[in-house]
Amino acid sequence: MANTASAQKRIRQTAKRNARNTARRSHVRTYLKKVEAAIAGGDKSLAREALRIAQPEMQSAVGKGTFHLNTVARKLSRLSARIKSMESSASA
């Protein structure tokens, strides 16, 4: 247990921050699952719309420090590439 007032305050701050980040991470994962489900279902317009909605949520999490910028950039890039390849194979 922390002995000083400043250490006790840091424990309280860490707990609050942890709860906030956990909720934000869960929120983003929910949006990602919707995109994944649309891709798995083969519905390209639904997948595109789900990604369009998920992108600002992911960028917001980057701004708040929950995710690293490159992590979100990589995930968005891979998802959009999967959607794009889905469209090209469907139209061919």
Secondary structure as the mmCIF struct_conf table of DSSP 4:
data_model
#
loop_
_struct_conf.conf_type_id
_struct_conf.id
_struct_conf.beg_label_comp_id
_struct_conf.beg_label_asym_id
_struct_conf.beg_label_seq_id
_struct_conf.end_label_comp_id
_struct_conf.end_label_asym_id
_struct_conf.end_label_seq_id
BEND BEND1 THR A 4 THR A 4
HELX_RH_AL_P HELX_RH_AL_P1 ALA A 5 GLY A 41
TURN_TY1_P TURN_TY1_P1 GLY A 42 GLY A 42
HELX_RH_AL_P HELX_RH_AL_P2 LYS A 44 GLY A 63
TURN_TY1_P TURN_TY1_P2 LYS A 64 GLY A 65
BEND BEND2 THR A 66 PHE A 67
HELX_RH_AL_P HELX_RH_AL_P3 LEU A 69 SER A 91
#
